[in-house]
Amino acid sequence: MHTLQPKHIKLKEKEILDVLGKFNVSKAQLPKILSGDPALPEGCEIGDMLKIEREDKDSSSKDDKKEYYRVVV
């Protein structure tokens, strides 16, 4: 993984259910990421869900992060 690439984390089933419940959406309603994307972590399969963490450039604190979610297709 490149240092400028945001962190991609494969979610476990419980984490997936928590996220879907929090936003009141289904997996089909989330943005997609292709299974051939080089940013995917090892072992990702179609249907898996990822959390992408990026630094929040608008925040004054370096530790603040924005989270995005994607489903592997």
N, C-alpha and C positions, 0 to 999 in steps of 0.2 A: 504494500500500500504506500502510495506517495504521501509526503508530509502535507501537501495542500489538499489532498482528497478528504472529504468529510468521513467521519466514522460510520460504517454500516454495521448494524448489529441485528443478527437473526433473532426473532422473538420466539419464546416458548409459548405453548398453547394457552396457558393461564394469562400470560402477558397480552396475547392477542385478544382474548375475551375481555380483558380489562380495557384495552384501547377501544375496541368496537363498542363496548358499553358506554364508555366515557363520551364518545362522540356520537353515539346512537346511529351508527352506520353498519353496513355489511361489508365484507371484503370486496364485493363487486363494485362498491361505490368509491373505493380508494384508488389513488393513482397507481399506475403500473410501472414495473421496471422489467426489462427483458432479461431472460435467463442467461443470455450471452454477454451481459454487461460485465466488463472487467472489474468493476468496483464491488461485485458481490463477494461475500465471504465464502470460504470453502464449505461445501456440503449443502448449498442452497438448491432447492428444487422448486418446480412450478407449484404455486399455491402457498409457498412460505411468505411470511410477512417480515419486513425489515423496518427498523427504526434508523433514521439517518440523523446524526447530530452534527450541527454546524455552530460555529461561534456566532454570537449575536453581535454584529458590528455596531448596532445602535446603542448597546449597553456600555456603561462606564466600567463595569466589572469584567475581567477577563474570563471568569468562570461561568458567565451566563451563556447558555446554549439554547438554540432553537431546535425543535424536534420535528421531523417529517416522517411520514409512514408511506411505504410502498408495498405492493404485492407483486411477487415474481410471476411473470407469465412467459 
